Amino acid sequence: MARFSKSAMLAYITRRMDTIQREYGFDLGNGTAQLRNAGIERCVAYGQYDALRALAEDIEGGYVNGGE
Protein backbone atom coordinates (compact mmCIF):
# COMPACT_ATOMS: atom_id res chain seq x y z
CA MET A 1 0.00 0.00 0.00
CA ALA A 2 1.29 3.44 -0.93
CA ARG A 3 2.07 5.89 1.80
CA PHE A 4 -0.07 8.99 2.19
CA SER A 5 1.75 12.10 1.11
CA LYS A 6 0.94 15.76 1.01
CA SER A 7 1.75 15.99 -2.69
CA ALA A 8 -0.44 13.00 -3.56
CA MET A 9 -3.36 14.44 -1.61
CA LEU A 10 -3.00 17.85 -3.24
CA ALA A 11 -2.84 16.20 -6.68
CA TYR A 12 -6.03 14.25 -5.91
CA ILE A 13 -7.82 17.39 -4.69
CA THR A 14 -6.73 19.29 -7.80
CA ARG A 15 -8.02 16.54 -10.08
CA ARG A 16 -11.39 16.49 -8.28
CA MET A 17 -11.66 20.28 -8.49
CA ASP A 18 -10.78 20.20 -12.19
CA THR A 19 -13.47 17.58 -12.83
CA ILE A 20 -16.12 19.61 -11.01
CA GLN A 21 -14.98 22.83 -12.70
CA ARG A 22 -15.19 21.27 -16.16
CA GLU A 23 -18.66 19.88 -15.49
CA TYR A 24 -20.16 23.03 -13.94
CA GLY A 25 -17.88 25.80 -15.19
CA PHE A 26 -17.21 27.29 -11.76
CA ASP A 27 -14.90 30.26 -11.41
CA LEU A 28 -13.32 30.68 -7.95
CA GLY A 29 -13.10 34.41 -8.55
CA ASN A 30 -16.87 34.73 -8.95
CA GLY A 31 -17.99 33.28 -5.61
CA THR A 32 -21.58 32.34 -4.94
CA ALA A 33 -22.93 34.83 -7.51
CA GLN A 34 -22.66 31.99 -10.02
CA LEU A 35 -25.31 30.10 -8.04
CA ARG A 36 -28.03 32.67 -8.68
CA ASN A 37 -31.06 30.77 -10.04
CA ALA A 38 -29.10 27.51 -9.85
CA GLY A 39 -30.61 24.14 -9.08
CA ILE A 40 -29.74 22.10 -6.00
CA GLU A 41 -27.27 19.88 -7.88
CA ARG A 42 -25.18 22.87 -8.96
CA CYS A 43 -25.29 24.32 -5.43
CA VAL A 44 -24.12 21.03 -3.91
CA ALA A 45 -21.35 20.75 -6.50
CA TYR A 46 -20.20 24.29 -5.67
CA GLY A 47 -20.11 23.38 -1.98
CA GLN A 48 -17.90 20.39 -2.78
CA TYR A 49 -15.69 22.52 -5.01
CA ASP A 50 -15.28 25.21 -2.37
CA ALA A 51 -14.63 22.67 0.40
CA LEU A 52 -11.89 21.05 -1.70
CA ARG A 53 -10.36 24.47 -2.33
CA ALA A 54 -10.35 25.25 1.40
CA LEU A 55 -8.84 21.86 2.24
CA ALA A 56 -6.06 22.32 -0.34
CA GLU A 57 -5.29 25.77 1.10
CA ASP A 58 -5.13 24.32 4.63
CA ILE A 59 -2.79 21.53 3.53
CA GLU A 60 -0.55 23.94 1.62
CA GLY A 61 -0.53 26.34 4.56
CA GLY A 62 0.55 23.61 6.98
CA TYR A 63 -2.67 23.67 9.02
CA VAL A 64 -3.38 19.95 8.51
CA ASN A 65 -0.72 18.06 10.43
CA GLY A 66 -1.69 14.70 11.80
CA GLY A 67 -4.21 15.06 14.54
CA GLU A 68 -3.67 18.34 16.34
MOWOLIN-V938806 format. One line per field, one symbol per residue. ss: DSSP state (H for helix, E for strand, C for the rest). psi: psi as a letter, one per 30 degrees, with the letter a starting at -180 (. if undefined). burial: # if it has 16 or more other ideal C-beta (glycine too) atoms within 10 Angstrom, else .. Layout:
BEGIN
ss->???
psi->???
burial->???
END
This chain:
BEGIN
ss->CCCCCHHHHHHHHHHHHHHHHHHHCCCHHHHHHHHCCCCHHHHHHHHHHHHHHHHHHHHHCCCCCCCC
psi->kkkkleeeeeeeeeeeeeeeeeefhkjfffaffffkglleeeeeeeeeeeeeeeeeeeeefgfjhhg.
burial->............#...#..#...#.#...............#..##..##.#..##..#.........
END
